Amino acid sequence: MEEFSTFVTHLECSETGKHYPADQLHGLSDAGKPLLVRYDLDGLGKAVTTQDLKARLPELWRYREFLPVRHSQNVVRLGELMTPLLPATKIQREYQCGEILIKDEGRLPTGSFKARGLTMAVSMAKELGVRVMAMPTNGNAGAALAAYCSRADIETYVFCPEDTPAVNVEEIAFQGAKTFLANGFINDCGRIVGEGKDAVGWFDVSTLKEPYRIEGKKTMGLELAEQLDWEVPDVILYPTGGGTGLIGMWKAFNELEAIGWIGSKRPRMVAVQAEGCAPVVKAYDEGTKHADPWPDAHTIAAGIRVPAAIGDFLILEAVRDSGGFAVAVSDEAIREAHQYCARTEGVLLCPEGAATLAALRQELGTGRIKADEKVVLFNCATGLKYPMPADPRRIDLGEAIDYDFILSD
Ligand SMILES: *Cc1c(COP(=O)(O)O)cnc(C)c1O
């Protein structure tokens, strides 16, 4: 059996810096903050070159030296392929701006980038002997958890707010998780898991409450840099809920610089939220370290309806250190961008992805994004899971076919 060479040295509290041993099961640090995985980056940099990568399969595990799994037989795979970077040239022309690239994460298993985090978390859970996992979810994370856990023979309990899109609830249940709807928000569902975990013996795989989902999401940064030939873009617009992807990409860029694969340039990281749930935007505007919980959160973009994120300070740190910003867009602007991108570019975004396009348009207007900047928009899930308002006209086959009617507007 092929063994991975991994360079994990220890885990580290993201707030206090306290070290924790690798190869043991961990949730949050003693300080109640997310744990980050640390590597021997010197050793890593000597063990693999950008040239080596070229010979590997176009999938997430090509970055195995940057990842925590020690034994390759523990990897739980569903085909985590590299996702395309699609140029949106017509929109670019219309907006008269720099290059726009859409990173289309909807191609991943279970139709969203949650697969990146959960292939890693479930592989590590398998490696560390976890038998039962539980999580609160707005949909896509639960679907990925259910799929990877079923594949790994790990039992799962998933708790969704009752207005989670039906298709998500169905895919979670259909893929074998014990699935529950609760009349509250994702934080309320998180409480069910948090309070139950000791009593019931669940492993809590909530966003950033275990150390490995972020390592999976980190591969977005590695992959993006590789696809752009180790030149990071000027701006990344990221639809931000719990912020795992934004924090993960920031970690990836720092690790890549440490081994000399990229320079000190960083993309400006822009956290995009919805006006109906924008705790990170408020904290950014007010200059605070943490975000206050957002009351009465609502938006059509369910994936970013996260009223309170445990990694809020890490999101804000990455946004500020990068020279980026946080911005909210209206549901109306999200709907418009969703439809516009599908019609002009043939790219079916998810509403969260559409929020990044709406934010781009808005911020080209305010000048916070410059007309010569190369921008990457993250589309985090396939648009097929979401409502697509349409009103087809009917044809009665009992009558003669009326082509004038068909050709009329
Ligand atoms: C989870 C999710 C997000 C938010 O991702 P985070 O990394 O948790 O901030 C955005 N869009 C979609 C479609 C999601 O499923």
PDBQT file of the ligand as one rigid body, heavy atoms in Angstrom, charges set to zero:
ROOT
HETATM    1  C1  LIG A 501     -20.963  26.663   2.559  1.00  0.00    +0.000 C 
HETATM    2  C2  LIG A 501     -21.201  27.506   1.386  1.00  0.00    +0.000 A 
HETATM    3  C3  LIG A 501     -20.669  28.789   1.300  1.00  0.00    +0.000 A 
HETATM    4  C4  LIG A 501     -19.867  29.419   2.413  1.00  0.00    +0.000 C 
HETATM    5  O1  LIG A 501     -18.634  28.786   2.591  1.00  0.00    +0.000 OA
HETATM    6  P1  LIG A 501     -17.739  29.045   3.878  1.00  0.00    +0.000 P 
HETATM    7  O2  LIG A 501     -16.374  28.612   3.477  1.00  0.00    +0.000 OA
HETATM    8  O3  LIG A 501     -18.311  28.233   4.977  1.00  0.00    +0.000 OA
HETATM    9  O4  LIG A 501     -17.810  30.494   4.196  1.00  0.00    +0.000 OA
HETATM   10  C5  LIG A 501     -20.901  29.521   0.151  1.00  0.00    +0.000 A 
HETATM   11  N1  LIG A 501     -21.637  29.011  -0.861  1.00  0.00    +0.000 NA
HETATM   12  C6  LIG A 501     -22.150  27.770  -0.822  1.00  0.00    +0.000 A 
HETATM   13  C7  LIG A 501     -22.929  27.276  -1.981  1.00  0.00    +0.000 C 
HETATM   14  C8  LIG A 501     -21.955  26.975   0.305  1.00  0.00    +0.000 A 
HETATM   15  O5  LIG A 501     -22.468  25.741   0.333  1.00  0.00    +0.000 OA
ENDROOT
TORSDOF 0
